[in-house]
Amino acid sequence: MNIRIGTDGTMKLLYTEDLGDLNKFGTPRIRRASHVEPDKKGRWWANLKPVGGPKLGPFKRRTEALRAEVEWIEKRVL
């Protein structure tokens, strides 16, 4: 997991449920980074438009799209 902490103390991270309640760190501001959805042919796409990124895919499995989504976000957003 990558966590970026700014000079003002703000944290930027990719949320997972393993973190539990984010309120323990202060008041969270949560925003969507992407959408992982199937197309009409059953192929999976990771659309990173909410963070100014590309549409990744197609992938045969949802887990592959999720993995690509996390990798892209960790390298370019965090």
PDB file with one MODEL, atoms N, CA, C and O in Angstrom:
MODEL        1
ATOM      1  N   MET A   1       0.840  -1.173   0.000  1.00  0.00           N
ATOM      2  CA  MET A   1       0.000   0.000   0.000  1.00  0.00           C
ATOM      3  C   MET A   1       0.888   1.239   0.000  1.00  0.00           C
ATOM      4  O   MET A   1       1.872   1.326   0.734  1.00  0.00           O
ATOM      5  N   ASN A   2       0.514   2.182  -0.835  1.00  0.00           N
ATOM      6  CA  ASN A   2       1.216   3.462  -0.897  1.00  0.00           C
ATOM      7  C   ASN A   2       0.361   4.535  -0.238  1.00  0.00           C
ATOM      8  O   ASN A   2      -0.833   4.657  -0.511  1.00  0.00           O
ATOM      9  N   ILE A   3       0.995   5.302   0.627  1.00  0.00           N
ATOM     10  CA  ILE A   3       0.329   6.448   1.246  1.00  0.00           C
ATOM     11  C   ILE A   3       1.218   7.653   1.020  1.00  0.00           C
ATOM     12  O   ILE A   3       2.402   7.632   1.357  1.00  0.00           O
ATOM     13  N   ARG A   4       0.649   8.700   0.451  1.00  0.00           N
ATOM     14  CA  ARG A   4       1.395   9.938   0.246  1.00  0.00           C
ATOM     15  C   ARG A   4       0.923  10.935   1.298  1.00  0.00           C
ATOM     16  O   ARG A   4      -0.269  11.219   1.410  1.00  0.00           O
ATOM     17  N   ILE A   5       1.873  11.459   2.063  1.00  0.00           N
ATOM     18  CA  ILE A   5       1.548  12.448   3.092  1.00  0.00           C
ATOM     19  C   ILE A   5       2.144  13.779   2.658  1.00  0.00           C
ATOM     20  O   ILE A   5       3.356  13.911   2.486  1.00  0.00           O
ATOM     21  N   GLY A   6       1.261  14.765   2.484  1.00  0.00           N
ATOM     22  CA  GLY A   6       1.695  16.086   2.050  1.00  0.00           C
ATOM     23  C   GLY A   6       2.346  16.873   3.172  1.00  0.00           C
ATOM     24  O   GLY A   6       2.246  16.491   4.338  1.00  0.00           O
ATOM     25  N   THR A   7       3.012  17.969   2.830  1.00  0.00           N
ATOM     26  CA  THR A   7       3.671  18.809   3.832  1.00  0.00           C
ATOM     27  C   THR A   7       2.667  19.420   4.804  1.00  0.00           C
ATOM     28  O   THR A   7       3.028  19.829   5.908  1.00  0.00           O
ATOM     29  N   ASP A   8       1.396  19.479   4.381  1.00  0.00           N
ATOM     30  CA  ASP A   8       0.356  20.003   5.271  1.00  0.00           C
ATOM     31  C   ASP A   8      -0.288  18.914   6.120  1.00  0.00           C
ATOM     32  O   ASP A   8      -1.227  19.190   6.867  1.00  0.00           O
ATOM     33  N   GLY A   9       0.205  17.670   6.015  1.00  0.00           N
ATOM     34  CA  GLY A   9      -0.306  16.567   6.815  1.00  0.00           C
ATOM     35  C   GLY A   9      -1.436  15.783   6.173  1.00  0.00           C
ATOM     36  O   GLY A   9      -1.904  14.798   6.744  1.00  0.00           O
ATOM     37  N   THR A  10      -1.885  16.204   4.991  1.00  0.00           N
ATOM     38  CA  THR A  10      -2.952  15.455   4.335  1.00  0.00           C
ATOM     39  C   THR A  10      -2.398  14.149   3.774  1.00  0.00           C
ATOM     40  O   THR A  10      -1.243  14.066   3.354  1.00  0.00           O
ATOM     41  N   MET A  11      -3.256  13.141   3.781  1.00  0.00           N
ATOM     42  CA  MET A  11      -2.880  11.820   3.294  1.00  0.00           C
ATOM     43  C   MET A  11      -3.639  11.515   2.014  1.00  0.00           C
ATOM     44  O   MET A  11      -4.820  11.840   1.889  1.00  0.00           O
ATOM     45  N   LYS A  12      -2.956  10.892   1.068  1.00  0.00           N
ATOM     46  CA  LYS A  12      -3.588  10.433  -0.162  1.00  0.00           C
ATOM     47  C   LYS A  12      -3.263   8.950  -0.283  1.00  0.00           C
ATOM     48  O   LYS A  12      -2.098   8.556  -0.238  1.00  0.00           O
ATOM     49  N   LEU A  13      -4.300   8.133  -0.435  1.00  0.00           N
ATOM     50  CA  LEU A  13      -4.089   6.693  -0.495  1.00  0.00           C
ATOM     51  C   LEU A  13      -5.201   6.028  -1.271  1.00  0.00           C
ATOM     52  O   LEU A  13      -6.258   6.615  -1.502  1.00  0.00           O
ATOM     53  N   LEU A  14      -4.951   4.807  -1.666  1.00  0.00           N
ATOM     54  CA  LEU A  14      -5.947   3.987  -2.319  1.00  0.00           C
ATOM     55  C   LEU A  14      -6.611   3.175  -1.218  1.00  0.00           C
ATOM     56  O   LEU A  14      -5.981   2.310  -0.608  1.00  0.00           O
ATOM     57  N   TYR A  15      -7.880   3.455  -0.966  1.00  0.00           N
ATOM     58  CA  TYR A  15      -8.587   2.835   0.143  1.00  0.00           C
ATOM     59  C   TYR A  15      -8.822   1.350  -0.078  1.00  0.00           C
ATOM     60  O   TYR A  15      -9.205   0.919  -1.165  1.00  0.00           O
ATOM     61  N   THR A  16      -8.586   0.582   0.967  1.00  0.00           N
ATOM     62  CA  THR A  16      -9.002  -0.816   1.022  1.00  0.00           C
ATOM     63  C   THR A  16      -9.686  -1.009   2.371  1.00  0.00           C
ATOM     64  O   THR A  16      -9.418  -0.263   3.312  1.00  0.00           O
ATOM     65  N   GLU A  17     -10.550  -1.982   2.470  1.00  0.00           N
ATOM     66  CA  GLU A  17     -11.277  -2.218   3.710  1.00  0.00           C
ATOM     67  C   GLU A  17     -10.359  -2.647   4.845  1.00  0.00           C
ATOM     68  O   GLU A  17     -10.749  -2.578   6.011  1.00  0.00           O
ATOM     69  N   ASP A  18      -9.150  -3.087   4.526  1.00  0.00           N
ATOM     70  CA  ASP A  18      -8.183  -3.457   5.564  1.00  0.00           C
ATOM     71  C   ASP A  18      -7.863  -2.285   6.484  1.00  0.00           C
ATOM     72  O   ASP A  18      -7.478  -2.491   7.635  1.00  0.00           O
ATOM     73  N   LEU A  19      -8.016  -1.066   5.993  1.00  0.00           N
ATOM     74  CA  LEU A  19      -7.718   0.122   6.793  1.00  0.00           C
ATOM     75  C   LEU A  19      -8.764   0.378   7.862  1.00  0.00           C
ATOM     76  O   LEU A  19      -8.490   1.067   8.844  1.00  0.00           O
ATOM     77  N   GLY A  20      -9.948  -0.164   7.686  1.00  0.00           N
ATOM     78  CA  GLY A  20     -11.021   0.062   8.647  1.00  0.00           C
ATOM     79  C   GLY A  20     -11.576   1.472   8.528  1.00  0.00           C
ATOM     80  O   GLY A  20     -11.644   2.031   7.434  1.00  0.00           O
ATOM     81  N   ASP A  21     -11.967   2.038   9.645  1.00  0.00           N
ATOM     82  CA  ASP A  21     -12.606   3.346   9.691  1.00  0.00           C
ATOM     83  C   ASP A  21     -11.588   4.461   9.456  1.00  0.00           C
ATOM     84  O   ASP A  21     -10.675   4.652  10.259  1.00  0.00           O
ATOM     85  N   LEU A  22     -11.747   5.192   8.362  1.00  0.00           N
ATOM     86  CA  LEU A  22     -10.813   6.281   8.037  1.00  0.00           C
ATOM     87  C   LEU A  22     -10.941   7.471   8.984  1.00  0.00           C
ATOM     88  O   LEU A  22     -10.047   8.316   9.029  1.00  0.00           O
ATOM     89  N   ASN A  23     -12.030   7.554   9.736  1.00  0.00           N
ATOM     90  CA  ASN A  23     -12.208   8.664  10.668  1.00  0.00           C
ATOM     91  C   ASN A  23     -11.135   8.686  11.757  1.00  0.00           C
ATOM     92  O   ASN A  23     -10.928   9.714  12.402  1.00  0.00           O
ATOM     93  N   LYS A  24     -10.463   7.572  11.962  1.00  0.00           N
ATOM     94  CA  LYS A  24      -9.394   7.546  12.967  1.00  0.00           C
ATOM     95  C   LYS A  24      -8.211   8.429  12.548  1.00  0.00           C
ATOM     96  O   LYS A  24      -7.373   8.787  13.376  1.00  0.00           O
ATOM     97  N   PHE A  25      -8.152   8.777  11.253  1.00  0.00           N
ATOM     98  CA  PHE A  25      -7.089   9.650  10.749  1.00  0.00           C
ATOM     99  C   PHE A  25      -7.529  11.111  10.638  1.00  0.00           C
ATOM    100  O   PHE A  25      -6.726  11.976  10.288  1.00  0.00           O
ATOM    101  N   GLY A  26      -8.790  11.385  10.932  1.00  0.00           N
ATOM    102  CA  GLY A  26      -9.353  12.722  10.752  1.00  0.00           C
ATOM    103  C   GLY A  26     -10.612  12.608   9.909  1.00  0.00           C
ATOM    104  O   GLY A  26     -11.175  11.521   9.779  1.00  0.00           O
ATOM    105  N   THR A  27     -11.054  13.710   9.342  1.00  0.00           N
ATOM    106  CA  THR A  27     -12.251  13.694   8.502  1.00  0.00           C
ATOM    107  C   THR A  27     -11.866  13.337   7.072  1.00  0.00           C
ATOM    108  O   THR A  27     -11.192  14.119   6.402  1.00  0.00           O
ATOM    109  N   PRO A  28     -12.281  12.172   6.600  1.00  0.00           N
ATOM    110  CA  PRO A  28     -11.884  11.767   5.250  1.00  0.00           C
ATOM    111  C   PRO A  28     -12.658  12.508   4.167  1.00  0.00           C
ATOM    112  O   PRO A  28     -13.824  12.860   4.348  1.00  0.00           O
ATOM    113  N   ARG A  29     -11.997  12.736   3.051  1.00  0.00           N
ATOM    114  CA  ARG A  29     -12.644  13.229   1.831  1.00  0.00           C
ATOM    115  C   ARG A  29     -12.378  12.167   0.777  1.00  0.00           C
ATOM    116  O   ARG A  29     -11.252  12.003   0.308  1.00  0.00           O
ATOM    117  N   ILE A  30     -13.421  11.457   0.417  1.00  0.00           N
ATOM    118  CA  ILE A  30     -13.285  10.300  -0.465  1.00  0.00           C
ATOM    119  C   ILE A  30     -13.802  10.647  -1.851  1.00  0.00           C
ATOM    120  O   ILE A  30     -14.865  11.250  -1.996  1.00  0.00           O
ATOM    121  N   ARG A  31     -13.031  10.258  -2.878  1.00  0.00           N
ATOM    122  CA  ARG A  31     -13.509  10.436  -4.247  1.00  0.00           C
ATOM    123  C   ARG A  31     -13.158   9.207  -5.065  1.00  0.00           C
ATOM    124  O   ARG A  31     -12.160   8.529  -4.818  1.00  0.00           O
ATOM    125  N   ARG A  32     -13.996   8.945  -6.032  1.00  0.00           N
ATOM    126  CA  ARG A  32     -13.802   7.792  -6.910  1.00  0.00           C
ATOM    127  C   ARG A  32     -12.621   8.047  -7.835  1.00  0.00           C
ATOM    128  O   ARG A  32     -12.480   9.135  -8.392  1.00  0.00           O
ATOM    129  N   ALA A  33     -11.776   7.037  -7.993  1.00  0.00           N
ATOM    130  CA  ALA A  33     -10.627   7.151  -8.884  1.00  0.00           C
ATOM    131  C   ALA A  33     -10.883   6.475 -10.224  1.00  0.00           C
ATOM    132  O   ALA A  33     -10.264   6.828 -11.228  1.00  0.00           O
ATOM    133  N   SER A  34     -11.790   5.509 -10.243  1.00  0.00           N
ATOM    134  CA  SER A  34     -12.014   4.767 -11.488  1.00  0.00           C
ATOM    135  C   SER A  34     -13.311   3.962 -11.425  1.00  0.00           C
ATOM    136  O   SER A  34     -14.004   3.921 -10.409  1.00  0.00           O
ATOM    137  N   HIS A  35     -13.599   3.333 -12.545  1.00  0.00           N
ATOM    138  CA  HIS A  35     -14.729   2.418 -12.663  1.00  0.00           C
ATOM    139  C   HIS A  35     -14.213   1.157 -13.348  1.00  0.00           C
ATOM    140  O   HIS A  35     -13.559   1.242 -14.388  1.00  0.00           O
ATOM    141  N   VAL A  36     -14.497  -0.001 -12.782  1.00  0.00           N
ATOM    142  CA  VAL A  36     -14.150  -1.267 -13.433  1.00  0.00           C
ATOM    143  C   VAL A  36     -15.465  -1.936 -13.803  1.00  0.00           C
ATOM    144  O   VAL A  36     -16.260  -2.305 -12.939  1.00  0.00           O
ATOM    145  N   GLU A  37     -15.677  -2.085 -15.116  1.00  0.00           N
ATOM    146  CA  GLU A  37     -16.968  -2.564 -15.622  1.00  0.00           C
ATOM    147  C   GLU A  37     -16.758  -3.502 -16.810  1.00  0.00           C
ATOM    148  O   GLU A  37     -15.768  -3.391 -17.535  1.00  0.00           O
ATOM    149  N   PRO A  38     -17.703  -4.428 -17.000  1.00  0.00           N
ATOM    150  CA  PRO A  38     -17.636  -5.283 -18.191  1.00  0.00           C
ATOM    151  C   PRO A  38     -18.288  -4.599 -19.391  1.00  0.00           C
ATOM    152  O   PRO A  38     -19.142  -3.725 -19.239  1.00  0.00           O
ATOM    153  N   ASP A  39     -17.869  -5.014 -20.586  1.00  0.00           N
ATOM    154  CA  ASP A  39     -18.545  -4.532 -21.793  1.00  0.00           C
ATOM    155  C   ASP A  39     -19.572  -5.579 -22.235  1.00  0.00           C
ATOM    156  O   ASP A  39     -19.777  -6.573 -21.538  1.00  0.00           O
ATOM    157  N   LYS A  40     -20.198  -5.370 -23.352  1.00  0.00           N
ATOM    158  CA  LYS A  40     -21.251  -6.273 -23.840  1.00  0.00           C
ATOM    159  C   LYS A  40     -20.723  -7.661 -24.215  1.00  0.00           C
ATOM    160  O   LYS A  40     -21.487  -8.623 -24.301  1.00  0.00           O
ATOM    161  N   LYS A  41     -19.418  -7.750 -24.434  1.00  0.00           N
ATOM    162  CA  LYS A  41     -18.803  -9.035 -24.786  1.00  0.00           C
ATOM    163  C   LYS A  41     -18.250  -9.769 -23.568  1.00  0.00           C
ATOM    164  O   LYS A  41     -17.659 -10.841 -23.702  1.00  0.00           O
ATOM    165  N   GLY A  42     -18.443  -9.190 -22.370  1.00  0.00           N
ATOM    166  CA  GLY A  42     -17.960  -9.824 -21.151  1.00  0.00           C
ATOM    167  C   GLY A  42     -16.506  -9.549 -20.840  1.00  0.00           C
ATOM    168  O   GLY A  42     -15.933 -10.177 -19.950  1.00  0.00           O
ATOM    169  N   ARG A  43     -15.898  -8.613 -21.563  1.00  0.00           N
ATOM    170  CA  ARG A  43     -14.506  -8.228 -21.287  1.00  0.00           C
ATOM    171  C   ARG A  43     -14.533  -7.108 -20.254  1.00  0.00           C
ATOM    172  O   ARG A  43     -15.502  -6.354 -20.176  1.00  0.00           O
ATOM    173  N   TRP A  44     -13.480  -7.000 -19.468  1.00  0.00           N
ATOM    174  CA  TRP A  44     -13.418  -6.028 -18.380  1.00  0.00           C
ATOM    175  C   TRP A  44     -12.524  -4.851 -18.724  1.00  0.00           C
ATOM    176  O   TRP A  44     -11.480  -5.011 -19.356  1.00  0.00           O
ATOM    177  N   TRP A  45     -12.947  -3.664 -18.299  1.00  0.00           N
ATOM    178  CA  TRP A  45     -12.231  -2.415 -18.553  1.00  0.00           C
ATOM    179  C   TRP A  45     -12.076  -1.651 -17.245  1.00  0.00           C
ATOM    180  O   TRP A  45     -12.982  -1.637 -16.412  1.00  0.00           O
ATOM    181  N   ALA A  46     -10.928  -1.020 -17.075  1.00  0.00           N
ATOM    182  CA  ALA A  46     -10.692  -0.107 -15.951  1.00  0.00           C
ATOM    183  C   ALA A  46     -10.654   1.300 -16.532  1.00  0.00           C
ATOM    184  O   ALA A  46      -9.726   1.655 -17.258  1.00  0.00           O
ATOM    185  N   ASN A  47     -11.655   2.088 -16.213  1.00  0.00           N
ATOM    186  CA  ASN A  47     -11.759   3.453 -16.723  1.00  0.00           C
ATOM    187  C   ASN A  47     -11.267   4.420 -15.653  1.00  0.00           C
ATOM    188  O   ASN A  47     -11.917   4.591 -14.621  1.00  0.00           O
ATOM    189  N   LEU A  48     -10.131   5.046 -15.893  1.00  0.00           N
ATOM    190  CA  LEU A  48      -9.495   5.930 -14.925  1.00  0.00           C
ATOM    191  C   LEU A  48      -9.771   7.404 -15.205  1.00  0.00           C
ATOM    192  O   LEU A  48      -9.042   8.272 -14.728  1.00  0.00           O
ATOM    193  N   LYS A  49     -10.799   7.685 -15.961  1.00  0.00           N
ATOM    194  CA  LYS A  49     -11.158   9.065 -16.308  1.00  0.00           C
ATOM    195  C   LYS A  49     -11.359   9.965 -15.078  1.00  0.00           C
ATOM    196  O   LYS A  49     -10.983  11.136 -15.132  1.00  0.00           O
ATOM    197  N   PRO A  50     -11.938   9.467 -13.969  1.00  0.00           N
ATOM    198  CA  PRO A  50     -12.121  10.353 -12.817  1.00  0.00           C
ATOM    199  C   PRO A  50     -10.827  10.994 -12.284  1.00  0.00           C
ATOM    200  O   PRO A  50     -10.876  12.043 -11.641  1.00  0.00           O
ATOM    201  N   VAL A  51      -9.678  10.365 -12.549  1.00  0.00           N
ATOM    202  CA  VAL A  51      -8.398  10.947 -12.124  1.00  0.00           C
ATOM    203  C   VAL A  51      -7.556  11.385 -13.324  1.00  0.00           C
ATOM    204  O   VAL A  51      -6.339  11.536 -13.220  1.00  0.00           O
ATOM    205  N   GLY A  52      -8.223  11.588 -14.465  1.00  0.00           N
ATOM    206  CA  GLY A  52      -7.527  12.070 -15.652  1.00  0.00           C
ATOM    207  C   GLY A  52      -6.731  11.014 -16.384  1.00  0.00           C
ATOM    208  O   GLY A  52      -5.807  11.335 -17.132  1.00  0.00           O
ATOM    209  N   GLY A  53      -7.081   9.751 -16.177  1.00  0.00           N
ATOM    210  CA  GLY A  53      -6.331   8.671 -16.796  1.00  0.00           C
ATOM    211  C   GLY A  53      -7.044   8.043 -17.974  1.00  0.00           C
ATOM    212  O   GLY A  53      -8.106   8.502 -18.394  1.00  0.00           O
ATOM    213  N   PRO A  54      -6.442   6.979 -18.506  1.00  0.00           N
ATOM    214  CA  PRO A  54      -6.976   6.301 -19.682  1.00  0.00           C
ATOM    215  C   PRO A  54      -7.991   5.218 -19.314  1.00  0.00           C
ATOM    216  O   PRO A  54      -8.305   4.995 -18.145  1.00  0.00           O
ATOM    217  N   LYS A  55      -8.479   4.569 -20.335  1.00  0.00           N
ATOM    218  CA  LYS A  55      -9.305   3.381 -20.180  1.00  0.00           C
ATOM    219  C   LYS A  55      -8.392   2.199 -20.475  1.00  0.00           C
ATOM    220  O   LYS A  55      -7.863   2.082 -21.581  1.00  0.00           O
ATOM    221  N   LEU A  56      -8.206   1.320 -19.489  1.00  0.00           N
ATOM    222  CA  LEU A  56      -7.306   0.176 -19.629  1.00  0.00           C
ATOM    223  C   LEU A  56      -8.102  -1.080 -19.966  1.00  0.00           C
ATOM    224  O   LEU A  56      -9.168  -1.316 -19.396  1.00  0.00           O
ATOM    225  N   GLY A  57      -7.593  -1.873 -20.877  1.00  0.00           N
ATOM    226  CA  GLY A  57      -8.252  -3.122 -21.211  1.00  0.00           C
ATOM    227  C   GLY A  57      -8.290  -3.338 -22.692  1.00  0.00           C
ATOM    228  O   GLY A  57      -7.687  -2.577 -23.449  1.00  0.00           O
ATOM    229  N   PRO A  58      -8.978  -4.347 -23.118  1.00  0.00           N
ATOM    230  CA  PRO A  58      -9.860  -5.217 -22.346  1.00  0.00           C
ATOM    231  C   PRO A  58      -9.090  -6.324 -21.625  1.00  0.00           C
ATOM    232  O   PRO A  58      -7.990  -6.706 -22.027  1.00  0.00           O
ATOM    233  N   PHE A  59      -9.698  -6.825 -20.552  1.00  0.00           N
ATOM    234  CA  PHE A  59      -9.147  -7.924 -19.769  1.00  0.00           C
ATOM    235  C   PHE A  59     -10.157  -9.056 -19.760  1.00  0.00           C
ATOM    236  O   PHE A  59     -11.364  -8.817 -19.791  1.00  0.00           O
ATOM    237  N   LYS A  60      -9.670 -10.288 -19.716  1.00  0.00           N
ATOM    238  CA  LYS A  60     -10.562 -11.444 -19.666  1.00  0.00           C
ATOM    239  C   LYS A  60     -11.244 -11.567 -18.303  1.00  0.00           C
ATOM    240  O   LYS A  60     -12.391 -12.004 -18.208  1.00  0.00           O
ATOM    241  N   ARG A  61     -10.528 -11.178 -17.263  1.00  0.00           N
ATOM    242  CA  ARG A  61     -11.053 -11.341 -15.902  1.00  0.00           C
ATOM    243  C   ARG A  61     -11.104 -10.003 -15.181  1.00  0.00           C
ATOM    244  O   ARG A  61     -10.278  -9.119 -15.410  1.00  0.00           O
ATOM    245  N   ARG A  62     -12.087  -9.877 -14.309  1.00  0.00           N
ATOM    246  CA  ARG A  62     -12.238  -8.657 -13.512  1.00  0.00           C
ATOM    247  C   ARG A  62     -11.003  -8.425 -12.640  1.00  0.00           C
ATOM    248  O   ARG A  62     -10.558  -7.289 -12.479  1.00  0.00           O
ATOM    249  N   THR A  63     -10.455  -9.499 -12.080  1.00  0.00           N
ATOM    250  CA  THR A  63      -9.276  -9.346 -11.223  1.00  0.00           C
ATOM    251  C   THR A  63      -8.096  -8.748 -11.976  1.00  0.00           C
ATOM    252  O   THR A  63      -7.296  -8.016 -11.393  1.00  0.00           O
ATOM    253  N   GLU A  64      -7.980  -9.053 -13.271  1.00  0.00           N
ATOM    254  CA  GLU A  64      -6.906  -8.472 -14.075  1.00  0.00           C
ATOM    255  C   GLU A  64      -7.114  -6.971 -14.249  1.00  0.00           C
ATOM    256  O   GLU A  64      -6.159  -6.196 -14.191  1.00  0.00           O
ATOM    257  N   ALA A  65      -8.363  -6.564 -14.463  1.00  0.00           N
ATOM    258  CA  ALA A  65      -8.675  -5.138 -14.599  1.00  0.00           C
ATOM    259  C   ALA A  65      -8.426  -4.412 -13.279  1.00  0.00           C
ATOM    260  O   ALA A  65      -7.898  -3.300 -13.270  1.00  0.00           O
ATOM    261  N   LEU A  66      -8.804  -5.037 -12.167  1.00  0.00           N
ATOM    262  CA  LEU A  66      -8.573  -4.429 -10.850  1.00  0.00           C
ATOM    263  C   LEU A  66      -7.083  -4.273 -10.564  1.00  0.00           C
ATOM    264  O   LEU A  66      -6.649  -3.255 -10.023  1.00  0.00           O
ATOM    265  N   ARG A  67      -6.310  -5.279 -10.929  1.00  0.00           N
ATOM    266  CA  ARG A  67      -4.852  -5.227 -10.718  1.00  0.00           C
ATOM    267  C   ARG A  67      -4.235  -4.096 -11.538  1.00  0.00           C
ATOM    268  O   ARG A  67      -3.391  -3.353 -11.037  1.00  0.00           O
ATOM    269  N   ALA A  68      -4.652  -3.965 -12.791  1.00  0.00           N
ATOM    270  CA  ALA A  68      -4.130  -2.900 -13.657  1.00  0.00           C
ATOM    271  C   ALA A  68      -4.550  -1.527 -13.127  1.00  0.00           C
ATOM    272  O   ALA A  68      -3.776  -0.571 -13.177  1.00  0.00           O
ATOM    273  N   GLU A  69      -5.767  -1.438 -12.625  1.00  0.00           N
ATOM    274  CA  GLU A  69      -6.273  -0.191 -12.047  1.00  0.00           C
ATOM    275  C   GLU A  69      -5.408   0.254 -10.859  1.00  0.00           C
ATOM    276  O   GLU A  69      -4.980   1.407 -10.795  1.00  0.00           O
ATOM    277  N   VAL A  70      -5.160  -0.648  -9.939  1.00  0.00           N
ATOM    278  CA  VAL A  70      -4.359  -0.328  -8.755  1.00  0.00           C
ATOM    279  C   VAL A  70      -2.938   0.056  -9.152  1.00  0.00           C
ATOM    280  O   VAL A  70      -2.393   1.033  -8.639  1.00  0.00           O
ATOM    281  N   GLU A  71      -2.342  -0.698 -10.055  1.00  0.00           N
ATOM    282  CA  GLU A  71      -0.971  -0.407 -10.503  1.00  0.00           C
ATOM    283  C   GLU A  71      -0.887   0.988 -11.121  1.00  0.00           C
ATOM    284  O   GLU A  71       0.037   1.744 -10.817  1.00  0.00           O
ATOM    285  N   TRP A  72      -1.837   1.334 -11.979  1.00  0.00           N
ATOM    286  CA  TRP A  72      -1.830   2.641 -12.633  1.00  0.00           C
ATOM    287  C   TRP A  72      -1.979   3.760 -11.602  1.00  0.00           C
ATOM    288  O   TRP A  72      -1.257   4.756 -11.652  1.00  0.00           O
ATOM    289  N   ILE A  73      -2.911   3.596 -10.674  1.00  0.00           N
ATOM    290  CA  ILE A  73      -3.144   4.624  -9.658  1.00  0.00           C
ATOM    291  C   ILE A  73      -1.927   4.793  -8.760  1.00  0.00           C
ATOM    292  O   ILE A  73      -1.518   5.917  -8.470  1.00  0.00           O
ATOM    293  N   GLU A  74      -1.345   3.679  -8.317  1.00  0.00           N
ATOM    294  CA  GLU A  74      -0.178   3.776  -7.430  1.00  0.00           C
ATOM    295  C   GLU A  74       1.007   4.438  -8.109  1.00  0.00           C
ATOM    296  O   GLU A  74       1.759   5.157  -7.451  1.00  0.00           O
ATOM    297  N   LYS A  75       1.197   4.220  -9.400  1.00  0.00           N
ATOM    298  CA  LYS A  75       2.333   4.820 -10.111  1.00  0.00           C
ATOM    299  C   LYS A  75       2.102   6.289 -10.464  1.00  0.00           C
ATOM    300  O   LYS A  75       3.041   7.085 -10.452  1.00  0.00           O
ATOM    301  N   ARG A  76       0.863   6.648 -10.777  1.00  0.00           N
ATOM    302  CA  ARG A  76       0.635   7.978 -11.337  1.00  0.00           C
ATOM    303  C   ARG A  76      -0.139   8.948 -10.464  1.00  0.00           C
ATOM    304  O   ARG A  76      -0.036  10.160 -10.650  1.00  0.00           O
ATOM    305  N   VAL A  77      -0.902   8.443  -9.527  1.00  0.00           N
ATOM    306  CA  VAL A  77      -1.712   9.326  -8.675  1.00  0.00           C
ATOM    307  C   VAL A  77      -1.077   9.452  -7.288  1.00  0.00           C
ATOM    308  O   VAL A  77      -1.041  10.534  -6.702  1.00  0.00           O
ATOM    309  N   LEU A  78      -0.583   8.333  -6.783  1.00  0.00           N
ATOM    310  CA  LEU A  78       0.053   8.375  -5.466  1.00  0.00           C
ATOM    311  C   LEU A  78       1.533   8.596  -5.633  1.00  0.00           C
ATOM    312  O   LEU A  78       2.262   8.664  -4.643  1.00  0.00           O
TER     313      LEU A  78
ENDMDL
END
